[in-house]
């Protein structure tokens, strides 16, 4: 069963009763409830939301991820469970002791999957993708030739309409804002699944920024990014140059965890596919498997 994503963009008081999240909107006498065990992701996007400690504790007990947003409505914080798996210490040990050759092989698989999915997205939008297919076929262990960066130059130059003069930059002009928002949701989904698989989201296989608490999440989300890109492409096509982040756009981006993806030949909601990816990664660290299970863009 796919977990629910809940978004709160208005003043509210969130508390709990009988394992239910109780939602009281400020200025309304109506109360709404949601089963806490059904929640996978909750986004708090207003400065006048009050949430009780009991709610936070129960959300984390059920391995839900909690995202907080700043005054510009962009995700800025992520709260995760610290005790997500019964074999957690064993899996931490296997992850920490992973050899450099294994990490390089896992990164090779990850970049191959990312570039293949980027190529498939371009093909779906009737954009030439042969360069990306060639790069994907030639990714070496550890991506020593930096095929990922070579692909990015071509991919971002051609994906969006020419009139946007798009350049991928976190602080850049739209639709960078839409990509940032979508990637933040994706990152939370991946981090949540890593914790659920008994892994440390901080300890990456490639990303090593000492100030980044989610290096492994940033690694494993790479092949999933084209699914966000596809959704943003559709928003751009619908709205053209007017790409300030509207409530309607947010609603579309909040559907990312429920997007259908193809993984191991089966259609699956993205959130469930991510769980399969992180579970296979844990087995790779333990030496039980050799390949991370990633989705294919179709």
C-alpha positions in Angstrom: 0.0 0.0 0.0 1.3 3.4 -0.9 1.7 5.8 2.0 -0.1 9.2 1.9 1.5 12.6 1.4 -0.1 15.4 3.4 0.5 19.1 2.8 -0.4 21.9 5.1 -0.2 25.4 3.7 -2.6 27.3 6.1 -2.5 28.0 9.9 -3.4 24.7 11.7 -3.1 22.9 14.9 -2.0 19.2 14.5 -2.4 16.8 17.4 -3.2 13.2 18.0 -5.9 11.0 19.4 -6.4 7.2 19.2 -3.5 6.8 16.7 -5.1 9.4 14.4 -3.7 12.7 13.3 -6.3 15.3 14.2 -6.3 18.4 12.0 -7.8 21.7 13.2 -7.7 24.5 10.7 -7.5 28.0 12.3 -10.8 29.8 11.8 -12.8 26.6 11.2 -14.8 24.6 13.7 -14.3 21.4 11.5 -11.9 18.7 12.6 -10.4 16.2 10.1 -8.5 13.1 10.9 -6.0 10.8 9.2 -4.6 7.4 10.3 -0.9 8.0 11.3 0.1 4.6 10.0 -1.0 5.6 6.5 1.2 8.7 6.3 4.6 8.5 4.5 5.3 12.2 4.1 4.0 15.3 5.8 4.9 18.9 4.6 4.5 21.9 6.9 4.4 25.0 4.8 3.1 27.8 7.0 4.7 29.7 9.8 1.5 29.5 12.0 1.3 25.7 12.1 1.4 24.2 15.6 2.2 20.5 15.9 2.3 18.6 19.1 5.3 16.5 20.3 3.0 13.5 20.5 2.3 13.8 16.8 5.9 14.1 15.9 6.8 11.0 18.0 4.0 8.9 16.4 4.9 10.0 12.9 8.5 9.0 13.4 7.5 5.7 15.1 5.7 4.9 11.8 8.7 6.0 9.7 7.0 9.0 8.2 9.2 11.9 7.0 8.4 15.4 8.2 9.4 18.4 5.9 9.4 22.0 7.1 9.3 24.9 4.8 10.7 28.4 5.1 9.0 31.8 4.6 9.5 31.5 0.8 7.6 28.2 0.9 10.7 26.1 0.0 11.5 22.9 1.9 14.3 23.6 4.4 14.2 20.8 7.0 13.7 17.1 7.2 12.9 15.0 10.2 13.4 11.2 10.1 13.2 8.2 12.4 16.5 7.2 14.1 15.4 3.5 14.6 14.0 2.4 11.3 15.0 -1.3 11.1 15.4 -4.3 13.4 18.8 -5.1 12.0 20.0 -1.5 11.9 23.4 -1.9 13.7 24.2 -4.9 11.5 23.4 -2.9 8.3 25.3 0.2 9.6 28.3 -2.0 10.0 28.1 -3.5 6.5 27.5 0.0 5.0 30.5 1.5 6.9 32.8 -1.4 5.9 31.8 -1.3 2.2 35.0 -1.4 0.1 36.0 1.3 -2.4 35.6 -1.1 -5.4 32.1 -1.9 -4.3 31.2 1.7 -3.9 32.6 2.5 -7.4 30.6 -0.4 -8.9 27.4 0.9 -7.2 28.0 4.4 -8.5 28.6 3.1 -12.0 25.2 1.3 -11.8 23.6 4.5 -10.5 24.9 6.8 -13.2 24.1 4.2 -16.0 20.5 4.1 -14.7 20.3 7.9 -14.4 21.6 8.5 -18.0 19.4 5.8 -19.4 16.3 7.4 -17.8 17.4 10.9 -19.0 17.7 9.5 -22.5 14.3 7.8 -22.3 12.7 11.1 -21.2 14.3 13.0 -24.1 13.1 10.3 -26.5 9.5 10.6 -25.1 9.6 14.3 -25.8 11.0 13.6 -29.3 14.4 15.1 -28.6 17.5 13.4 -30.0 19.1 11.2 -27.2 21.9 9.3 -28.9 24.6 11.2 -27.0 23.1 10.1 -23.7 22.7 6.5 -24.9 26.3 6.4 -25.9 27.4 7.9 -22.5 25.2 5.5 -20.6 26.8 2.6 -22.4 30.3 3.8 -21.6 30.1 4.6 -17.9 33.0 3.0 -16.1 33.5 2.0 -12.5 33.2 5.1 -10.3 32.3 7.1 -13.5 35.9 8.1 -13.9 35.2 9.8 -17.2 32.5 12.0 -15.6 29.8 10.9 -18.1 27.2 12.3 -15.7 28.5 15.8 -16.2 28.9 15.4 -19.9 25.3 14.2 -20.2 24.0 17.0 -18.0 25.3 19.7 -20.4 23.4 18.2 -23.3 20.3 17.2 -21.3 19.6 20.6 -19.7 20.3 22.4 -22.9 17.7 20.5 -24.9 15.0 19.4 -22.4 13.1 22.7 -21.9 11.8 25.0 -24.7 14.5 27.2 -26.3 12.7 30.5 -25.3 13.4 29.8 -21.6 17.2 29.9 -22.1 17.3 27.4 -19.3 20.4 26.8 -17.2 20.3 24.4 -14.3 21.2 26.3 -11.1 19.6 26.0 -7.7 19.3 29.7 -7.4 18.5 30.3 -11.0 15.4 31.4 -12.9 12.3 29.2 -13.3 11.7 26.4 -13.7 14.7 25.8 -11.3 12.2 26.6 -8.5 9.9 23.8 -9.6 12.9 21.3 -10.0 14.1 22.3 -6.5 10.7 21.7 -4.9 10.3 18.4 -6.7 13.8 17.2 -5.8 13.2 18.1 -2.2 10.1 15.9 -2.1 12.0 13.1 -3.8 15.0 13.4 -1.4 12.7 13.1 1.6 11.1 9.9 0.1 14.5 8.4 -0.6 15.9 9.3 2.9 12.8 7.9 4.5 13.3 4.6 2.7 17.0 4.4 3.5 16.2 4.7 7.2 13.5 2.0 6.7 16.1 -0.3 5.2 18.4 0.2 8.1 20.9 2.4 6.3 22.6 5.7 7.3 21.4 8.4 4.9 24.5 10.5 5.7 27.1 8.0 4.5 27.1 8.2 0.7 28.7 6.0 -2.0 29.8 9.0 -4.0 28.5 12.3 -2.4 30.8 13.2 0.5 30.0 16.8 1.4 30.8 17.2 5.1 27.9 19.6 5.5 25.4 17.3 3.9 23.4 15.0 6.2 21.8 13.1 3.3 24.7 12.1 1.0 23.3 8.6 0.4 19.9 9.9 -0.4 21.4 12.3 -2.9 23.2 9.3 -4.5 20.2 6.9 -4.7 17.8 9.6 -5.9 19.8 10.2 -9.1 18.0 7.7 -11.4 14.7 9.0 -10.1 15.4 12.6 -11.0 14.1 12.2 -14.6 10.6 11.4 -13.2 10.6 14.8 -11.5 12.0 16.4 -14.6 9.2 14.9 -16.7 6.5 16.3 -14.4 8.2 19.8 -14.4 8.4 19.6 -18.2 4.6 19.0 -18.4 4.0 22.0 -16.0 6.3 24.2 -18.2 4.5 23.1 -21.3 1.2 24.0 -19.7 2.2 27.4 -18.2 5.0 28.6 -20.5 7.1 31.4 -19.0 4.9 32.1 -16.0 6.5 29.7 -13.6 6.2 31.1 -10.2 5.4 28.3 -7.8 1.6 28.3 -7.5 -0.6 26.2 -5.2 -1.7 24.2 -8.3 1.9 23.5 -9.3 2.7 22.4 -5.7 -0.3 20.1 -5.8 1.1 18.5 -9.0 4.6 18.1 -7.5 3.2 16.6 -4.3 2.0 13.7 -6.5 5.6 12.6 -7.0 5.5 9.8 -4.4 2.5 8.3 -6.2 3.8 8.5 -9.7 3.8 5.3 -11.6 7.3 3.9 -12.5 8.5 0.7 -14.1 10.8 -1.3 -11.8 11.9 -4.9 -12.5 9.3 -5.1 -15.3 6.4 -4.2 -13.0 4.5 -0.9 -12.6 4.8 0.5 -9.1 4.2 3.8 -7.3 7.5 5.7 -7.0 7.5 5.6 -3.2 7.2 1.8 -3.3 9.9 1.6 -6.0 12.3 3.6 -3.9 11.7 1.1 -1.0 12.8 -1.7 -3.4 15.9 0.3 -4.4 17.0 0.9 -0.9 16.3 -2.7 0.2 18.5 -3.9 -2.7 21.2 -1.5 -1.8 21.3 -2.8 1.8 21.7 -6.3 0.4 24.6 -5.1 -1.8 26.4 -3.8 1.2 25.9 -7.1 2.9 27.2 -9.1 -0.1 23.8 -10.8 -0.7 23.2 -9.0 -4.1 25.4 -7.2 -6.6 23.0 -4.9 -8.3 20.8 -2.0 -7.1 17.3 -2.3 -8.4 16.4 0.9 -10.1 13.4 2.0 -12.2 13.3 2.4 -15.9 11.7 5.5 -17.4 9.0 4.4 -19.9 
